[in-house]
Amino acid sequence: MTDARLLAAALRNPASTTALDGEGWTALLTMARAEQLAGTLAWRLAGLPLPAEVQDWLADAQAGAVQARRTALWEAEMARRVLAPLGTPLIMLKGTAYAAAGLMAGQGRQIGDLDLLVSRDQLAAVERALLGGGWEWVKPDAYDDHYYRTWMHELPPLIHRERDRMIDVHHTILPPTARPSPDAAALVASAEPLGNGLSILSHADMVVHAAAHLLADGDLAGGLRNLWDVHCLLTEFGGEGVDERAVCHGLLPQVMRAGRQAHALFGTEVPESWRKWDSLDRLIQRRVLARDGWGRAVRPATRAAFYVRSHWLRMPPGLLARHLWIKWRRGRA
């Protein structure tokens, strides 16, 4: 295979890897590392009779994922301690949420930043508490600060001065300027407490958020990992209530598209009504699989097109033109 379909096939059917030769294993492992799916692959291949060198590589990847999980959960606990006096719901998103809840999507997952969702009316209090608790701005720039606070769905990113861990505080799951407008209040109201002062989104909202993160909030960088999240969530929870919540958040087309992409690559069970492909689906799959046997990014034209699309989805044309002009001028300074 000439793209990351090899990695998708290994995740879907781990036994298929037993037929790989040395070149095939090199391609698979380098792709997995590049797509931040090394730990996930190690979890999927556990127990199979594999070459000793591969076993060693997978053991390292698994150990790295275990450490990443431990670090992510500790950072969530540190944030909880600082924010507990506010009495506001603290809803973990994405990788940390999957790990904290013991979900299939968290198995072997590489976890980066801590993503939290809070009510918008609590943003100022949360910000003050975090700044007082050792976090500081990653981008102390006036334009970036204004951009985040005016147009984005989160505060400017923060990093802890001692632990060097980043935190993104969201007040919704898509930029306010994006075409869909998720119901942030409904997300918070339906969140499920874990009993430790932290919460996660409802199961249906998790699926919707994963689809939104994949298709409505970026250029599909890391798309294969995000699509695996969709597969795991739908496999573990099923589709009950997902259509209803997707409609509530204005994201039914994105949820259906993410579902059929997961069905095509991973065999995810999705409703028949979700499975009809169109020309954009073919381009999305081409972008998601744009990785060669050395783990390098390929298909530059496709990547560039989705980069432009990601900005178009986030901002109306006038705002986008102004933003890109400012960024271009600053880059030349």
C-alpha positions in Angstrom: 0.0 0.0 0.0 1.3 3.5 -0.9 -0.5 5.4 1.9 -1.7 5.1 5.5 -4.3 2.6 4.4 -1.8 0.1 5.7 -2.1 1.6 9.2 -5.9 1.7 9.0 -6.0 -1.9 8.0 -3.7 -2.9 10.9 -6.0 -1.1 13.4 -9.1 -2.6 11.8 -7.7 -6.2 11.6 -4.6 -6.7 13.7 -4.1 -10.2 12.5 -3.4 -8.8 9.0 0.0 -7.7 10.2 1.3 -11.2 10.5 1.8 -11.3 6.7 4.1 -8.2 6.7 7.8 -8.4 5.7 10.5 -6.1 7.0 9.6 -3.3 4.6 6.0 -3.5 5.5 6.7 -3.3 9.3 9.0 -0.3 8.7 6.2 1.4 6.8 3.5 0.5 9.4 5.5 1.6 12.5 6.8 4.9 10.9 3.2 5.7 9.9 1.9 5.0 13.3 4.5 7.2 15.0 3.8 10.1 12.5 0.0 9.8 13.0 0.4 9.7 16.8 -1.1 6.2 16.8 1.9 4.2 18.0 0.5 3.4 21.4 -2.9 2.6 19.9 -1.3 0.2 17.5 0.6 -1.4 20.3 -2.6 -1.9 22.2 -4.3 -3.4 19.1 -1.4 -5.8 18.4 -1.0 -7.0 21.9 -0.7 -10.8 22.1 0.1 -11.5 18.5 3.2 -13.5 17.5 5.4 -10.7 16.0 9.1 -10.3 15.2 11.2 -9.5 18.3 12.3 -6.1 17.0 8.6 -5.2 16.5 7.7 -6.4 19.9 10.4 -4.2 21.4 9.2 -1.2 19.4 5.6 -1.7 20.5 6.6 -2.2 24.1 8.3 1.2 24.1 5.2 2.7 22.4 3.0 1.2 25.0 5.1 2.4 27.9 5.1 5.9 26.4 1.3 5.8 26.2 1.0 4.7 29.8 3.2 7.6 30.9 1.3 10.1 28.8 -2.0 8.9 30.4 -0.5 9.2 33.9 0.8 12.7 33.1 -2.5 13.8 31.5 -4.6 12.6 34.5 -2.3 14.2 37.0 -2.6 17.5 35.1 -6.4 17.3 35.1 -6.2 16.7 38.9 -3.9 19.8 39.3 -6.4 21.9 37.4 -9.3 20.5 39.4 -7.6 21.5 42.7 -7.0 25.0 41.5 -10.5 25.5 40.1 -12.5 23.6 42.7 -13.2 26.7 44.8 -15.2 28.2 41.9 -17.8 25.4 42.1 -18.2 25.4 38.3 -18.5 22.2 36.3 -15.1 21.1 34.8 -15.7 19.0 31.7 -12.7 17.2 30.2 -12.6 16.9 26.5 -10.9 14.5 24.0 -7.9 12.4 25.1 -7.9 13.2 28.8 -11.6 12.5 29.0 -11.3 9.2 27.2 -8.5 8.1 29.6 -10.2 9.3 32.7 -13.4 7.5 31.9 -11.6 4.3 30.9 -12.9 4.3 27.3 -11.8 2.3 24.4 -10.8 5.5 22.6 -8.3 6.1 25.4 -6.5 2.8 25.1 -2.9 3.5 24.0 -3.8 7.1 23.0 -1.2 9.8 22.9 -2.5 12.7 25.0 -1.2 16.2 24.6 -2.9 19.3 26.0 -5.5 19.3 28.7 -8.8 20.5 27.2 -11.5 21.7 29.5 -15.0 23.0 28.8 -16.6 25.5 31.1 -19.6 27.7 31.0 -18.8 31.0 29.2 -20.0 33.0 32.2 -17.2 31.3 34.2 -14.4 32.1 31.8 -13.0 35.1 33.6 -13.0 33.4 37.0 -11.4 30.3 35.6 -8.8 32.4 33.9 -7.9 34.3 37.1 -7.7 31.1 39.0 -5.4 29.4 36.5 -3.1 32.4 36.3 -2.9 32.4 40.1 -2.2 28.7 40.2 1.0 28.7 38.1 -0.2 28.9 34.5 0.9 31.6 32.1 0.2 32.6 28.5 1.8 30.7 25.7 1.2 33.6 23.2 1.7 36.9 25.0 0.8 38.9 21.9 -1.8 41.6 21.7 -3.2 40.5 18.3 -3.3 36.8 19.2 -4.9 37.6 22.5 -7.6 39.6 20.8 -8.1 37.0 18.1 -8.7 34.2 20.7 -11.0 36.2 22.9 -13.1 37.7 20.1 -13.3 34.9 17.5 -12.3 31.6 19.0 -14.1 29.0 21.2 -11.4 29.0 23.8 -9.1 31.2 25.8 -5.6 31.8 24.5 -3.6 28.6 25.4 -1.9 28.5 28.8 1.2 26.6 30.0 2.2 25.7 33.5 5.5 27.4 34.4 6.8 24.4 36.3 5.3 21.3 34.7 5.5 22.6 31.1 2.0 21.3 30.4 -0.5 23.2 28.3 -4.2 23.7 29.0 -6.9 24.9 26.6 -10.1 26.3 28.3 -13.1 26.1 26.0 -16.5 27.7 26.3 -17.9 25.8 23.3 -16.6 23.2 20.8 -16.4 25.3 17.6 -15.5 29.0 17.0 -18.5 31.3 17.2 -17.8 32.4 13.6 -18.0 28.8 12.3 -20.9 27.7 10.2 -22.4 25.3 12.7 -23.3 26.7 16.1 -23.2 24.0 18.8 -25.4 24.5 21.9 -22.8 25.0 24.5 -25.3 25.2 27.3 -26.7 21.8 26.3 -23.2 20.3 26.3 -22.7 21.5 29.9 -26.1 20.5 31.1 -25.8 16.9 29.8 -22.2 16.3 31.0 -21.7 13.3 33.2 -19.7 13.6 36.5 -17.0 11.1 37.2 -17.3 11.5 40.9 -13.9 13.1 41.4 -14.9 16.7 40.7 -14.4 16.3 37.0 -16.9 15.5 34.3 -17.0 14.3 30.7 -19.5 15.0 27.9 -22.4 12.7 27.5 -21.7 9.7 25.3 -23.7 11.1 22.4 -22.1 14.5 22.7 -18.7 12.9 22.7 -19.4 11.4 19.3 -20.7 14.8 18.0 -17.6 16.6 19.4 -15.2 14.0 17.8 -16.9 14.5 14.5 -16.8 18.3 14.8 -13.1 18.2 15.8 -12.4 16.0 12.7 -14.4 17.8 10.1 -15.5 21.3 11.2 -12.5 22.6 13.1 -9.3 22.1 11.2 -7.4 20.9 8.2 -7.6 17.2 9.1 -4.1 17.1 10.4 -4.1 14.1 12.7 -7.3 13.0 11.0 -6.6 9.3 11.2 -6.3 9.4 15.0 -9.4 11.5 15.2 -11.3 9.1 13.0 -10.2 6.3 15.2 -11.7 8.2 18.1 -15.0 8.3 16.2 -14.8 4.5 15.5 -14.1 3.7 19.2 -16.9 5.9 20.5 -19.5 4.5 18.1 -18.3 1.0 18.7 -18.4 1.3 22.5 -21.6 3.4 22.8 -23.5 2.6 19.6 -25.5 5.3 17.9 -28.3 5.7 20.3 -29.2 9.4 20.7 -26.4 10.5 18.4 -28.7 11.8 15.6 -30.8 13.8 18.1 -27.7 15.4 19.7 -26.1 16.1 16.3 -29.3 17.9 15.2 -29.3 19.8 18.5 -25.8 21.1 17.8 -26.3 21.7 14.1 -23.7 19.0 13.2 -25.6 16.1 11.8 -23.9 16.3 8.3 -20.5 16.2 10.0 -21.5 13.3 12.2 -22.8 11.3 9.3 -19.7 12.0 7.3 -17.4 11.0 10.1 -19.4 7.8 10.6 -19.2 6.7 7.0 -15.5 7.5 6.9 -15.0 5.3 10.0 -17.2 2.6 8.4 -15.0 2.7 5.2 -11.6 2.4 7.0 -12.4 0.6 10.2 -15.7 -1.2 9.6 -17.6 0.8 12.1 -21.2 -0.1 12.4 -23.2 3.0 11.4 -26.8 3.4 10.1 -27.3 2.7 6.4 -28.6 6.3 6.0 -25.1 7.6 6.9 -23.2 5.6 4.2 -23.9 7.5 1.0 -20.6 8.9 -0.3 -20.0 12.1 -2.2 -17.0 13.8 -3.9 -15.9 15.4 -0.6 -15.8 12.1 1.1 -13.3 10.8 -1.4 -11.1 13.9 -0.9 -11.3 13.6 2.9 -10.1 10.0 2.7 -7.3 11.0 0.4 -6.3 13.6 3.0 -6.6 11.4 6.0 -4.4 8.7 4.4 -1.7 11.1 3.1 1.3 9.4 4.5 4.0 7.4 2.7 6.0 4.4 3.8 8.6 6.5 5.5 6.0 8.3 7.6 6.3 11.5 5.5 3.4 13.7 4.6 2.4 13.4 1.0 -0.2 14.9 -1.4 0.7 18.5 -0.8 -2.0 19.9 -3.0 -4.7 18.0 -1.1 -3.2 19.2 2.2 -3.1 22.8 1.1 -6.7 22.6 -0.1 -7.9 21.4 3.3 -5.7 24.1 5.1 -7.6 26.8 3.1 -10.9 25.0 3.8 -10.2 25.0 7.5 -9.8 28.7 7.6 -12.9 29.2 5.4 -15.0 27.1 7.8 -13.8 29.1 10.8 -14.3 32.6 9.6 -16.4 34.7 7.2 -14.5 35.9 4.1 -13.9 39.5 5.3 -12.5 38.4 8.7 -10.5 35.7 7.0 -8.9 38.1 4.6 -8.0 40.5 7.4 -6.6 37.7 9.6 -4.4 36.2 6.8 -3.2 39.7 5.8 -2.1 40.5 9.4 -0.4 37.1 9.7 1.4 37.5 6.4 2.7 41.0 7.3 3.9 39.8 10.7 5.6 36.9 9.1 7.6 39.2 6.9 8.6 41.6 9.6 
